[in-house]
Amino acid sequence: MGFLYSILIGGIAGYIASRLMDSHNSALVNIILGIVGGFVGGFVARKLGNDPDNDGLFMNLLIAVGGAVLLIFVGRLL
């Protein structure tokens, strides 16, 4: 169930991030960006003292969107 949850949240987060950053990616790229963004966002949140594992769905989505936006931003810099 955790894998399906990650794909669902990743897809939603990737879509939101691509719209915020005006990036036109395919659905598969949005899902990958959202999943990896969730890991990046979770890492940053832990470094800032927050525990995303105990947060709810909405907070996990926000963390994943933030991580995906960060990935898109870094990708544009390269």
N, CA, C, O and CB atoms as a CASP TS submission, in Angstrom:
PFRMAT TS
TARGET T0000
AUTHOR 0000-0000-0000
METHOD Language model
MODEL 1
PARENT N/A
ATOM      1  N   MET     1       0.820  -1.193   0.000  1.00  0.00           N
ATOM      2  CA  MET     1       0.000   0.000   0.000  1.00  0.00           C
ATOM      3  C   MET     1       0.861   1.253   0.000  1.00  0.00           C
ATOM      4  O   MET     1       0.472   2.268  -0.577  1.00  0.00           O
ATOM      5  CB  MET     1      -0.931   0.000   1.197  1.00  0.00           C
ATOM      6  N   GLY     2       2.023   1.196   0.637  1.00  0.00           N
ATOM      7  CA  GLY     2       2.896   2.354   0.686  1.00  0.00           C
ATOM      8  C   GLY     2       3.403   2.751  -0.690  1.00  0.00           C
ATOM      9  O   GLY     2       3.585   3.935  -0.973  1.00  0.00           O
ATOM     10  N   PHE     3       3.635   1.748  -1.558  1.00  0.00           N
ATOM     11  CA  PHE     3       4.122   2.031  -2.905  1.00  0.00           C
ATOM     12  C   PHE     3       3.055   2.742  -3.718  1.00  0.00           C
ATOM     13  O   PHE     3       3.349   3.714  -4.413  1.00  0.00           O
ATOM     14  CB  PHE     3       4.552   0.737  -3.609  1.00  0.00           C
ATOM     15  N   LEU     4       1.809   2.263  -3.637  1.00  0.00           N
ATOM     16  CA  LEU     4       0.711   2.918  -4.353  1.00  0.00           C
ATOM     17  C   LEU     4       0.456   4.319  -3.815  1.00  0.00           C
ATOM     18  O   LEU     4       0.150   5.238  -4.576  1.00  0.00           O
ATOM     19  CB  LEU     4      -0.566   2.081  -4.251  1.00  0.00           C
ATOM     20  N   TYR     5       0.583   4.479  -2.503  1.00  0.00           N
ATOM     21  CA  TYR     5       0.439   5.789  -1.870  1.00  0.00           C
ATOM     22  C   TYR     5       1.499   6.748  -2.401  1.00  0.00           C
ATOM     23  O   TYR     5       1.197   7.905  -2.692  1.00  0.00           O
ATOM     24  CB  TYR     5       0.543   5.669  -0.335  1.00  0.00           C
ATOM     25  N   SER     6       2.745   6.273  -2.529  1.00  0.00           N
ATOM     26  CA  SER     6       3.829   7.111  -3.039  1.00  0.00           C
ATOM     27  C   SER     6       3.576   7.519  -4.480  1.00  0.00           C
ATOM     28  O   SER     6       3.835   8.663  -4.854  1.00  0.00           O
ATOM     29  CB  SER     6       5.164   6.381  -2.932  1.00  0.00           C
ATOM     30  N   ILE     7       3.077   6.603  -5.291  1.00  0.00           N
ATOM     31  CA  ILE     7       2.787   6.929  -6.686  1.00  0.00           C
ATOM     32  C   ILE     7       1.647   7.942  -6.779  1.00  0.00           C
ATOM     33  O   ILE     7       1.716   8.884  -7.569  1.00  0.00           O
ATOM     34  CB  ILE     7       2.432   5.655  -7.473  1.00  0.00           C
ATOM     35  N   LEU     8       0.619   7.757  -5.990  1.00  0.00           N
ATOM     36  CA  LEU     8      -0.520   8.680  -6.010  1.00  0.00           C
ATOM     37  C   LEU     8      -0.098  10.081  -5.557  1.00  0.00           C
ATOM     38  O   LEU     8      -0.361  11.066  -6.247  1.00  0.00           O
ATOM     39  CB  LEU     8      -1.655   8.152  -5.110  1.00  0.00           C
ATOM     40  N   ILE     9       0.550  10.163  -4.409  1.00  0.00           N
ATOM     41  CA  ILE     9       1.010  11.457  -3.903  1.00  0.00           C
ATOM     42  C   ILE     9       2.041  12.052  -4.848  1.00  0.00           C
ATOM     43  O   ILE     9       2.037  13.258  -5.092  1.00  0.00           O
ATOM     44  CB  ILE     9       1.603  11.312  -2.488  1.00  0.00           C
ATOM     45  N   GLY    10       2.933  11.207  -5.388  1.00  0.00           N
ATOM     46  CA  GLY    10       3.952  11.676  -6.330  1.00  0.00           C
ATOM     47  C   GLY    10       3.349  12.261  -7.591  1.00  0.00           C
ATOM     48  O   GLY    10       3.798  13.298  -8.079  1.00  0.00           O
ATOM     49  N   GLY    11       2.337  11.600  -8.115  1.00  0.00           N
ATOM     50  CA  GLY    11       1.681  12.110  -9.314  1.00  0.00           C
ATOM     51  C   GLY    11       1.010  13.446  -9.083  1.00  0.00           C
ATOM     52  O   GLY    11       1.124  14.359  -9.901  1.00  0.00           O
ATOM     53  N   ILE    12       0.317  13.556  -7.978  1.00  0.00           N
ATOM     54  CA  ILE    12      -0.357  14.816  -7.643  1.00  0.00           C
ATOM     55  C   ILE    12       0.675  15.910  -7.385  1.00  0.00           C
ATOM     56  O   ILE    12       0.530  17.030  -7.875  1.00  0.00           O
ATOM     57  CB  ILE    12      -1.273  14.638  -6.405  1.00  0.00           C
ATOM     58  N   ALA    13       1.708  15.591  -6.624  1.00  0.00           N
ATOM     59  CA  ALA    13       2.735  16.585  -6.308  1.00  0.00           C
ATOM     60  C   ALA    13       3.491  17.011  -7.553  1.00  0.00           C
ATOM     61  O   ALA    13       3.768  18.196  -7.735  1.00  0.00           O
ATOM     62  CB  ALA    13       3.710  16.035  -5.274  1.00  0.00           C
ATOM     63  N   GLY    14       3.826  16.061  -8.411  1.00  0.00           N
ATOM     64  CA  GLY    14       4.523  16.400  -9.654  1.00  0.00           C
ATOM     65  C   GLY    14       3.683  17.282 -10.561  1.00  0.00           C
ATOM     66  O   GLY    14       4.198  18.210 -11.185  1.00  0.00           O
ATOM     67  N   TYR    15       2.390  16.992 -10.635  1.00  0.00           N
ATOM     68  CA  TYR    15       1.492  17.813 -11.440  1.00  0.00           C
ATOM     69  C   TYR    15       1.419  19.241 -10.898  1.00  0.00           C
ATOM     70  O   TYR    15       1.533  20.205 -11.654  1.00  0.00           O
ATOM     71  CB  TYR    15       0.092  17.189 -11.479  1.00  0.00           C
ATOM     72  N   ILE    16       1.231  19.366  -9.597  1.00  0.00           N
ATOM     73  CA  ILE    16       1.140  20.694  -8.983  1.00  0.00           C
ATOM     74  C   ILE    16       2.443  21.461  -9.176  1.00  0.00           C
ATOM     75  O   ILE    16       2.427  22.645  -9.511  1.00  0.00           O
ATOM     76  CB  ILE    16       0.807  20.577  -7.481  1.00  0.00           C
ATOM     77  N   ALA    17       3.570  20.787  -8.965  1.00  0.00           N
ATOM     78  CA  ALA    17       4.865  21.450  -9.113  1.00  0.00           C
ATOM     79  C   ALA    17       5.110  21.881 -10.554  1.00  0.00           C
ATOM     80  O   ALA    17       5.645  22.963 -10.794  1.00  0.00           O
ATOM     81  CB  ALA    17       5.988  20.528  -8.648  1.00  0.00           C
ATOM     82  N   SER    18       4.725  21.045 -11.514  1.00  0.00           N
ATOM     83  CA  SER    18       4.941  21.414 -12.914  1.00  0.00           C
ATOM     84  C   SER    18       4.082  22.613 -13.308  1.00  0.00           C
ATOM     85  O   SER    18       4.494  23.428 -14.133  1.00  0.00           O
ATOM     86  CB  SER    18       4.636  20.225 -13.831  1.00  0.00           C
ATOM     87  N   ARG    19       2.904  22.721 -12.728  1.00  0.00           N
ATOM     88  CA  ARG    19       2.053  23.882 -13.007  1.00  0.00           C
ATOM     89  C   ARG    19       2.577  25.141 -12.309  1.00  0.00           C
ATOM     90  O   ARG    19       2.512  26.235 -12.869  1.00  0.00           O
ATOM     91  CB  ARG    19       0.608  23.598 -12.564  1.00  0.00           C
ATOM     92  N   LEU    20       3.091  24.987 -11.099  1.00  0.00           N
ATOM     93  CA  LEU    20       3.649  26.140 -10.388  1.00  0.00           C
ATOM     94  C   LEU    20       4.886  26.685 -11.084  1.00  0.00           C
ATOM     95  O   LEU    20       5.106  27.896 -11.122  1.00  0.00           O
ATOM     96  CB  LEU    20       3.991  25.762  -8.954  1.00  0.00           C
ATOM     97  N   MET    21       5.689  25.788 -11.632  1.00  0.00           N
ATOM     98  CA  MET    21       6.947  26.177 -12.270  1.00  0.00           C
ATOM     99  C   MET    21       6.786  26.361 -13.781  1.00  0.00           C
ATOM    100  O   MET    21       7.771  26.616 -14.473  1.00  0.00           O
ATOM    101  CB  MET    21       8.023  25.132 -11.985  1.00  0.00           C
ATOM    102  N   ASP    22       5.574  26.237 -14.300  1.00  0.00           N
ATOM    103  CA  ASP    22       5.270  26.352 -15.728  1.00  0.00           C
ATOM    104  C   ASP    22       6.167  25.433 -16.553  1.00  0.00           C
ATOM    105  O   ASP    22       6.783  25.842 -17.538  1.00  0.00           O
ATOM    106  CB  ASP    22       5.432  27.808 -16.195  1.00  0.00           C
ATOM    107  N   SER    23       6.216  24.185 -16.117  1.00  0.00           N
ATOM    108  CA  SER    23       7.003  23.158 -16.784  1.00  0.00           C
ATOM    109  C   SER    23       6.037  22.192 -17.446  1.00  0.00           C
ATOM    110  O   SER    23       5.093  21.722 -16.810  1.00  0.00           O
ATOM    111  CB  SER    23       7.951  22.418 -15.785  1.00  0.00           C
ATOM    112  N   HIS    24       6.264  21.893 -18.711  1.00  0.00           N
ATOM    113  CA  HIS    24       5.354  21.029 -19.453  1.00  0.00           C
ATOM    114  C   HIS    24       5.987  19.654 -19.592  1.00  0.00           C
ATOM    115  O   HIS    24       6.722  19.384 -20.542  1.00  0.00           O
ATOM    116  CB  HIS    24       5.019  21.629 -20.848  1.00  0.00           C
ATOM    117  N   ASN    25       5.690  18.790 -18.630  1.00  0.00           N
ATOM    118  CA  ASN    25       6.236  17.443 -18.608  1.00  0.00           C
ATOM    119  C   ASN    25       5.130  16.430 -18.857  1.00  0.00           C
ATOM    120  O   ASN    25       3.944  16.740 -18.745  1.00  0.00           O
ATOM    121  CB  ASN    25       6.936  17.160 -17.271  1.00  0.00           C
ATOM    122  N   SER    26       5.544  15.210 -19.196  1.00  0.00           N
ATOM    123  CA  SER    26       4.569  14.134 -19.362  1.00  0.00           C
ATOM    124  C   SER    26       4.102  13.653 -17.987  1.00  0.00           C
ATOM    125  O   SER    26       4.669  14.024 -16.959  1.00  0.00           O
ATOM    126  CB  SER    26       5.176  12.955 -20.180  1.00  0.00           C
ATOM    127  N   ALA    27       3.075  12.836 -17.989  1.00  0.00           N
ATOM    128  CA  ALA    27       2.530  12.326 -16.731  1.00  0.00           C
ATOM    129  C   ALA    27       3.560  11.469 -16.005  1.00  0.00           C
ATOM    130  O   ALA    27       3.662  11.534 -14.779  1.00  0.00           O
ATOM    131  CB  ALA    27       1.252  11.514 -16.988  1.00  0.00           C
ATOM    132  N   LEU    28       4.328  10.665 -16.746  1.00  0.00           N
ATOM    133  CA  LEU    28       5.344   9.817 -16.128  1.00  0.00           C
ATOM    134  C   LEU    28       6.436  10.656 -15.476  1.00  0.00           C
ATOM    135  O   LEU    28       6.880  10.342 -14.372  1.00  0.00           O
ATOM    136  CB  LEU    28       5.954   8.874 -17.165  1.00  0.00           C
ATOM    137  N   VAL    29       6.871  11.711 -16.141  1.00  0.00           N
ATOM    138  CA  VAL    29       7.893  12.596 -15.574  1.00  0.00           C
ATOM    139  C   VAL    29       7.348  13.301 -14.344  1.00  0.00           C
ATOM    140  O   VAL    29       8.077  13.485 -13.369  1.00  0.00           O
ATOM    141  CB  VAL    29       8.367  13.631 -16.620  1.00  0.00           C
ATOM    142  N   ASN    30       6.074  13.702 -14.367  1.00  0.00           N
ATOM    143  CA  ASN    30       5.464  14.332 -13.193  1.00  0.00           C
ATOM    144  C   ASN    30       5.444  13.381 -11.999  1.00  0.00           C
ATOM    145  O   ASN    30       5.724  13.793 -10.873  1.00  0.00           O
ATOM    146  CB  ASN    30       4.040  14.792 -13.517  1.00  0.00           C
ATOM    147  N   ILE    31       5.115  12.109 -12.238  1.00  0.00           N
ATOM    148  CA  ILE    31       5.091  11.136 -11.150  1.00  0.00           C
ATOM    149  C   ILE    31       6.496  10.941 -10.588  1.00  0.00           C
ATOM    150  O   ILE    31       6.683  10.919  -9.372  1.00  0.00           O
ATOM    151  CB  ILE    31       4.513   9.790 -11.634  1.00  0.00           C
ATOM    152  N   ILE    32       7.479  10.801 -11.466  1.00  0.00           N
ATOM    153  CA  ILE    32       8.861  10.615 -11.014  1.00  0.00           C
ATOM    154  C   ILE    32       9.340  11.838 -10.249  1.00  0.00           C
ATOM    155  O   ILE    32       9.970  11.705  -9.200  1.00  0.00           O
ATOM    156  CB  ILE    32       9.791  10.337 -12.205  1.00  0.00           C
ATOM    157  N   LEU    33       9.046  13.038 -10.768  1.00  0.00           N
ATOM    158  CA  LEU    33       9.431  14.266 -10.060  1.00  0.00           C
ATOM    159  C   LEU    33       8.771  14.341  -8.694  1.00  0.00           C
ATOM    160  O   LEU    33       9.406  14.747  -7.720  1.00  0.00           O
ATOM    161  CB  LEU    33       9.059  15.500 -10.886  1.00  0.00           C
ATOM    162  N   GLY    34       7.520  13.960  -8.614  1.00  0.00           N
ATOM    163  CA  GLY    34       6.813  13.997  -7.339  1.00  0.00           C
ATOM    164  C   GLY    34       7.354  13.004  -6.330  1.00  0.00           C
ATOM    165  O   GLY    34       7.486  13.329  -5.150  1.00  0.00           O
ATOM    166  N   ILE    35       7.672  11.780  -6.786  1.00  0.00           N
ATOM    167  CA  ILE    35       8.213  10.767  -5.875  1.00  0.00           C
ATOM    168  C   ILE    35       9.585  11.162  -5.390  1.00  0.00           C
ATOM    169  O   ILE    35       9.855  11.131  -4.189  1.00  0.00           O
ATOM    170  CB  ILE    35       8.274   9.402  -6.555  1.00  0.00           C
ATOM    171  N   VAL    36      10.464  11.538  -6.315  1.00  0.00           N
ATOM    172  CA  VAL    36      11.811  11.973  -5.915  1.00  0.00           C
ATOM    173  C   VAL    36      11.724  13.258  -5.103  1.00  0.00           C
ATOM    174  O   VAL    36      12.477  13.440  -4.146  1.00  0.00           O
ATOM    175  CB  VAL    36      12.717  12.182  -7.157  1.00  0.00           C
ATOM    176  N   GLY    37      10.812  14.148  -5.478  1.00  0.00           N
ATOM    177  CA  GLY    37      10.603  15.374  -4.712  1.00  0.00           C
ATOM    178  C   GLY    37      10.139  15.094  -3.297  1.00  0.00           C
ATOM    179  O   GLY    37      10.486  15.825  -2.369  1.00  0.00           O
ATOM    180  N   GLY    38       9.356  14.038  -3.129  1.00  0.00           N
ATOM    181  CA  GLY    38       8.941  13.642  -1.788  1.00  0.00           C
ATOM    182  C   GLY    38      10.119  13.206  -0.934  1.00  0.00           C
ATOM    183  O   GLY    38      10.190  13.533   0.251  1.00  0.00           O
ATOM    184  N   PHE    39      11.049  12.464  -1.540  1.00  0.00           N
ATOM    185  CA  PHE    39      12.246  12.060  -0.811  1.00  0.00           C
ATOM    186  C   PHE    39      13.129  13.259  -0.481  1.00  0.00           C
ATOM    187  O   PHE    39      13.646  13.375   0.630  1.00  0.00           O
ATOM    188  CB  PHE    39      13.036  11.037  -1.620  1.00  0.00           C
ATOM    189  N   VAL    40      13.297  14.152  -1.463  1.00  0.00           N
ATOM    190  CA  VAL    40      14.113  15.353  -1.239  1.00  0.00           C
ATOM    191  C   VAL    40      13.454  16.246  -0.196  1.00  0.00           C
ATOM    192  O   VAL    40      14.121  16.729   0.719  1.00  0.00           O
ATOM    193  CB  VAL    40      14.320  16.135  -2.562  1.00  0.00           C
ATOM    194  N   GLY    41      12.159  16.467  -0.326  1.00  0.00           N
ATOM    195  CA  GLY    41      11.433  17.292   0.639  1.00  0.00           C
ATOM    196  C   GLY    41      11.455  16.696   2.034  1.00  0.00           C
ATOM    197  O   GLY    41      11.580  17.419   3.022  1.00  0.00           O
ATOM    198  N   GLY    42      11.334  15.371   2.118  1.00  0.00           N
ATOM    199  CA  GLY    42      11.408  14.703   3.418  1.00  0.00           C
ATOM    200  C   GLY    42      12.778  14.847   4.053  1.00  0.00           C
ATOM    201  O   GLY    42      12.894  15.041   5.263  1.00  0.00           O
ATOM    202  N   PHE    43      13.822  14.751   3.228  1.00  0.00           N
ATOM    203  CA  PHE    43      15.188  14.932   3.740  1.00  0.00           C
ATOM    204  C   PHE    43      15.377  16.348   4.283  1.00  0.00           C
ATOM    205  O   PHE    43      15.920  16.536   5.372  1.00  0.00           O
ATOM    206  CB  PHE    43      16.227  14.646   2.630  1.00  0.00           C
ATOM    207  N   VAL    44      14.926  17.340   3.515  1.00  0.00           N
ATOM    208  CA  VAL    44      15.057  18.735   3.952  1.00  0.00           C
ATOM    209  C   VAL    44      14.230  18.981   5.210  1.00  0.00           C
ATOM    210  O   VAL    44      14.677  19.669   6.127  1.00  0.00           O
ATOM    211  CB  VAL    44      14.619  19.700   2.829  1.00  0.00           C
ATOM    212  N   ALA    45      13.019  18.416   5.250  1.00  0.00           N
ATOM    213  CA  ALA    45      12.155  18.599   6.430  1.00  0.00           C
ATOM    214  C   ALA    45      12.792  17.997   7.676  1.00  0.00           C
ATOM    215  O   ALA    45      12.715  18.578   8.759  1.00  0.00           O
ATOM    216  CB  ALA    45      10.773  17.962   6.190  1.00  0.00           C
ATOM    217  N   ARG    46      13.424  16.830   7.526  1.00  0.00           N
ATOM    218  CA  ARG    46      14.094  16.211   8.681  1.00  0.00           C
ATOM    219  C   ARG    46      15.272  17.051   9.147  1.00  0.00           C
ATOM    220  O   ARG    46      15.511  17.168  10.349  1.00  0.00           O
ATOM    221  CB  ARG    46      14.571  14.794   8.332  1.00  0.00           C
ATOM    222  N   LYS    47      16.008  17.635   8.216  1.00  0.00           N
ATOM    223  CA  LYS    47      17.142  18.490   8.579  1.00  0.00           C
ATOM    224  C   LYS    47      16.687  19.759   9.290  1.00  0.00           C
ATOM    225  O   LYS    47      17.426  20.331  10.092  1.00  0.00           O
ATOM    226  CB  LYS    47      17.946  18.856   7.335  1.00  0.00           C
ATOM    227  N   LEU    48      15.461  20.196   8.991  1.00  0.00           N
ATOM    228  CA  LEU    48      14.915  21.387   9.640  1.00  0.00           C
ATOM    229  C   LEU    48      14.215  21.061  10.960  1.00  0.00           C
ATOM    230  O   LEU    48      13.698  21.956  11.629  1.00  0.00           O
ATOM    231  CB  LEU    48      13.945  22.085   8.705  1.00  0.00           C
ATOM    232  N   GLY    49      14.198  19.782  11.332  1.00  0.00           N
ATOM    233  CA  GLY    49      13.634  19.394  12.618  1.00  0.00           C
ATOM    234  C   GLY    49      12.205  18.899  12.577  1.00  0.00           C
ATOM    235  O   GLY    49      11.617  18.657  13.631  1.00  0.00           O
ATOM    236  N   ASN    50      11.623  18.740  11.397  1.00  0.00           N
ATOM    237  CA  ASN    50      10.258  18.249  11.269  1.00  0.00           C
ATOM    238  C   ASN    50      10.301  16.750  10.963  1.00  0.00           C
ATOM    239  O   ASN    50      11.234  16.278  10.314  1.00  0.00           O
ATOM    240  CB  ASN    50       9.484  19.027  10.157  1.00  0.00           C
ATOM    241  N   ASP    51       9.307  16.008  11.423  1.00  0.00           N
ATOM    242  CA  ASP    51       9.230  14.582  11.135  1.00  0.00           C
ATOM    243  C   ASP    51       8.060  14.327  10.191  1.00  0.00           C
ATOM    244  O   ASP    51       6.924  14.191  10.645  1.00  0.00           O
ATOM    245  CB  ASP    51       9.077  13.755  12.445  1.00  0.00           C
ATOM    246  N   PRO    52       8.321  14.259   8.865  1.00  0.00           N
ATOM    247  CA  PRO    52       7.211  14.101   7.920  1.00  0.00           C
ATOM    248  C   PRO    52       6.508  12.758   8.011  1.00  0.00           C
ATOM    249  O   PRO    52       5.407  12.613   7.482  1.00  0.00           O
ATOM    250  CB  PRO    52       7.709  14.291   6.530  1.00  0.00           C
ATOM    251  N   ASP    53       7.114  11.765   8.671  1.00  0.00           N
ATOM    252  CA  ASP    53       6.464  10.464   8.793  1.00  0.00           C
ATOM    253  C   ASP    53       5.229  10.524   9.694  1.00  0.00           C
ATOM    254  O   ASP    53       4.314   9.714   9.544  1.00  0.00           O
ATOM    255  CB  ASP    53       7.451   9.441   9.336  1.00  0.00           C
ATOM    256  N   ASN    54       5.198  11.463  10.611  1.00  0.00           N
ATOM    257  CA  ASN    54       4.063  11.590  11.529  1.00  0.00           C
ATOM    258  C   ASN    54       3.046  12.632  11.076  1.00  0.00           C
ATOM    259  O   ASN    54       2.024  12.825  11.735  1.00  0.00           O
ATOM    260  CB  ASN    54       4.558  11.942  12.909  1.00  0.00           C
ATOM    261  N   ASP    55       3.314  13.301   9.963  1.00  0.00           N
ATOM    262  CA  ASP    55       2.399  14.313   9.449  1.00  0.00           C
ATOM    263  C   ASP    55       1.288  13.650   8.650  1.00  0.00           C
ATOM    264  O   ASP    55       1.376  12.473   8.302  1.00  0.00           O
ATOM    265  CB  ASP    55       3.151  15.340   8.579  1.00  0.00           C
ATOM    266  N   GLY    56       0.267  14.398   8.370  1.00  0.00           N
ATOM    267  CA  GLY    56      -0.867  13.867   7.626  1.00  0.00           C
ATOM    268  C   GLY    56      -0.666  13.938   6.125  1.00  0.00           C
ATOM    269  O   GLY    56       0.403  14.303   5.636  1.00  0.00           O
ATOM    270  N   LEU    57      -1.695  13.587   5.422  1.00  0.00           N
ATOM    271  CA  LEU    57      -1.672  13.548   3.967  1.00  0.00           C
ATOM    272  C   LEU    57      -1.360  14.910   3.367  1.00  0.00           C
ATOM    273  O   LEU    57      -0.533  15.018   2.461  1.00  0.00           O
ATOM    274  CB  LEU    57      -2.996  13.047   3.440  1.00  0.00           C
ATOM    275  N   PHE    58      -2.013  15.943   3.865  1.00  0.00           N
ATOM    276  CA  PHE    58      -1.823  17.283   3.297  1.00  0.00           C
ATOM    277  C   PHE    58      -0.382  17.763   3.472  1.00  0.00           C
ATOM    278  O   PHE    58       0.195  18.339   2.550  1.00  0.00           O
ATOM    279  CB  PHE    58      -2.789  18.282   3.951  1.00  0.00           C
ATOM    280  N   MET    59       0.201  17.529   4.647  1.00  0.00           N
ATOM    281  CA  MET    59       1.572  17.965   4.884  1.00  0.00           C
ATOM    282  C   MET    59       2.546  17.169   4.028  1.00  0.00           C
ATOM    283  O   MET    59       3.513  17.730   3.514  1.00  0.00           O
ATOM    284  CB  MET    59       1.931  17.824   6.365  1.00  0.00           C
ATOM    285  N   ASN    60       2.307  15.877   3.867  1.00  0.00           N
ATOM    286  CA  ASN    60       3.158  15.070   2.991  1.00  0.00           C
ATOM    287  C   ASN    60       3.075  15.554   1.549  1.00  0.00           C
ATOM    288  O   ASN    60       4.078  15.570   0.835  1.00  0.00           O
ATOM    289  CB  ASN    60       2.761  13.593   3.072  1.00  0.00           C
ATOM    290  N   LEU    61       1.886  15.947   1.126  1.00  0.00           N
ATOM    291  CA  LEU    61       1.726  16.482  -0.226  1.00  0.00           C
ATOM    292  C   LEU    61       2.487  17.789  -0.381  1.00  0.00           C
ATOM    293  O   LEU    61       3.157  18.000  -1.392  1.00  0.00           O
ATOM    294  CB  LEU    61       0.242  16.693  -0.552  1.00  0.00           C
ATOM    295  N   LEU    62       2.392  18.673   0.615  1.00  0.00           N
ATOM    296  CA  LEU    62       3.132  19.936   0.548  1.00  0.00           C
ATOM    297  C   LEU    62       4.638  19.711   0.513  1.00  0.00           C
ATOM    298  O   LEU    62       5.351  20.393  -0.224  1.00  0.00           O
ATOM    299  CB  LEU    62       2.773  20.819   1.735  1.00  0.00           C
ATOM    300  N   ILE    63       5.121  18.771   1.294  1.00  0.00           N
ATOM    301  CA  ILE    63       6.560  18.469   1.302  1.00  0.00           C
ATOM    302  C   ILE    63       6.993  17.920  -0.052  1.00  0.00           C
ATOM    303  O   ILE    63       8.053  18.290  -0.557  1.00  0.00           O
ATOM    304  CB  ILE    63       6.901  17.456   2.423  1.00  0.00           C
ATOM    305  N   ALA    64       6.186  17.042  -0.646  1.00  0.00           N
ATOM    306  CA  ALA    64       6.508  16.474  -1.954  1.00  0.00           C
ATOM    307  C   ALA    64       6.481  17.542  -3.044  1.00  0.00           C
ATOM    308  O   ALA    64       7.333  17.546  -3.933  1.00  0.00           O
ATOM    309  CB  ALA    64       5.532  15.349  -2.299  1.00  0.00           C
ATOM    310  N   VAL    65       5.507  18.444  -2.977  1.00  0.00           N
ATOM    311  CA  VAL    65       5.444  19.543  -3.956  1.00  0.00           C
ATOM    312  C   VAL    65       6.667  20.440  -3.812  1.00  0.00           C
ATOM    313  O   VAL    65       7.271  20.835  -4.809  1.00  0.00           O
ATOM    314  CB  VAL    65       4.143  20.375  -3.775  1.00  0.00           C
ATOM    315  N   GLY    66       7.033  20.763  -2.574  1.00  0.00           N
ATOM    316  CA  GLY    66       8.224  21.590  -2.349  1.00  0.00           C
ATOM    317  C   GLY    66       9.475  20.931  -2.888  1.00  0.00           C
ATOM    318  O   GLY    66      10.308  21.597  -3.503  1.00  0.00           O
ATOM    319  N   GLY    67       9.623  19.636  -2.669  1.00  0.00           N
ATOM    320  CA  GLY    67      10.785  18.921  -3.193  1.00  0.00           C
ATOM    321  C   GLY    67      10.785  18.869  -4.712  1.00  0.00           C
ATOM    322  O   GLY    67      11.839  19.020  -5.331  1.00  0.00           O
ATOM    323  N   ALA    68       9.622  18.659  -5.328  1.00  0.00           N
ATOM    324  CA  ALA    68       9.524  18.620  -6.784  1.00  0.00           C
ATOM    325  C   ALA    68       9.818  19.989  -7.390  1.00  0.00           C
ATOM    326  O   ALA    68      10.479  20.077  -8.424  1.00  0.00           O
ATOM    327  CB  ALA    68       8.135  18.142  -7.211  1.00  0.00           C
ATOM    328  N   VAL    69       9.338  21.051  -6.761  1.00  0.00           N
ATOM    329  CA  VAL    69       9.642  22.411  -7.229  1.00  0.00           C
ATOM    330  C   VAL    69      11.140  22.655  -7.152  1.00  0.00           C
ATOM    331  O   VAL    69      11.727  23.238  -8.063  1.00  0.00           O
ATOM    332  CB  VAL    69       8.876  23.474  -6.393  1.00  0.00           C
ATOM    333  N   LEU    70      11.758  22.209  -6.067  1.00  0.00           N
ATOM    334  CA  LEU    70      13.206  22.350  -5.916  1.00  0.00           C
ATOM    335  C   LEU    70      13.942  21.590  -7.018  1.00  0.00           C
ATOM    336  O   LEU    70      14.918  22.099  -7.569  1.00  0.00           O
ATOM    337  CB  LEU    70      13.655  21.847  -4.530  1.00  0.00           C
ATOM    338  N   LEU    71      13.492  20.388  -7.345  1.00  0.00           N
ATOM    339  CA  LEU    71      14.123  19.615  -8.414  1.00  0.00           C
ATOM    340  C   LEU    71      13.972  20.293  -9.774  1.00  0.00           C
ATOM    341  O   LEU    71      14.921  20.325 -10.557  1.00  0.00           O
ATOM    342  CB  LEU    71      13.527  18.215  -8.468  1.00  0.00           C
ATOM    343  N   ILE    72      12.799  20.828 -10.057  1.00  0.00           N
ATOM    344  CA  ILE    72      12.597  21.529 -11.328  1.00  0.00           C
ATOM    345  C   ILE    72      13.487  22.761 -11.394  1.00  0.00           C
ATOM    346  O   ILE    72      14.069  23.052 -12.439  1.00  0.00           O
ATOM    347  CB  ILE    72      11.115  21.927 -11.506  1.00  0.00           C
ATOM    348  N   PHE    73      13.595  23.478 -10.298  1.00  0.00           N
ATOM    349  CA  PHE    73      14.437  24.676 -10.249  1.00  0.00           C
ATOM    350  C   PHE    73      15.907  24.335 -10.492  1.00  0.00           C
ATOM    351  O   PHE    73      16.581  24.998 -11.280  1.00  0.00           O
ATOM    352  CB  PHE    73      14.281  25.379  -8.897  1.00  0.00           C
ATOM    353  N   VAL    74      16.393  23.307  -9.817  1.00  0.00           N
ATOM    354  CA  VAL    74      17.777  22.892 -10.007  1.00  0.00           C
ATOM    355  C   VAL    74      18.002  22.377 -11.431  1.00  0.00           C
ATOM    356  O   VAL    74      19.047  22.634 -12.029  1.00  0.00           O
ATOM    357  CB  VAL    74      18.155  21.811  -8.983  1.00  0.00           C
ATOM    358  N   GLY    75      17.019  21.649 -11.972  1.00  0.00           N
ATOM    359  CA  GLY    75      17.119  21.170 -13.344  1.00  0.00           C
ATOM    360  C   GLY    75      17.213  22.307 -14.345  1.00  0.00           C
ATOM    361  O   GLY    75      17.928  22.200 -15.342  1.00  0.00           O
ATOM    362  N   ARG    76      16.510  23.378 -14.093  1.00  0.00           N
ATOM    363  CA  ARG    76      16.597  24.540 -14.992  1.00  0.00           C
ATOM    364  C   ARG    76      17.932  25.254 -14.890  1.00  0.00           C
ATOM    365  O   ARG    76      18.414  25.822 -15.869  1.00  0.00           O
ATOM    366  CB  ARG    76      15.481  25.518 -14.690  1.00  0.00           C
ATOM    367  N   LEU    77      18.535  25.226 -13.700  1.00  0.00           N
ATOM    368  CA  LEU    77      19.842  25.846 -13.542  1.00  0.00           C
ATOM    369  C   LEU    77      20.926  25.104 -14.308  1.00  0.00           C
ATOM    370  O   LEU    77      21.888  25.704 -14.787  1.00  0.00           O
ATOM    371  CB  LEU    77      20.207  25.916 -12.082  1.00  0.00           C
ATOM    372  N   LEU    78      20.755  23.794 -14.416  1.00  0.00           N
ATOM    373  CA  LEU    78      21.739  22.990 -15.130  1.00  0.00           C
ATOM    374  C   LEU    78      21.510  23.099 -16.608  1.00  0.00           C
ATOM    375  O   LEU    78      22.239  22.492 -17.392  1.00  0.00           O
ATOM    376  CB  LEU    78      21.685  21.532 -14.693  1.00  0.00           C
TER
END
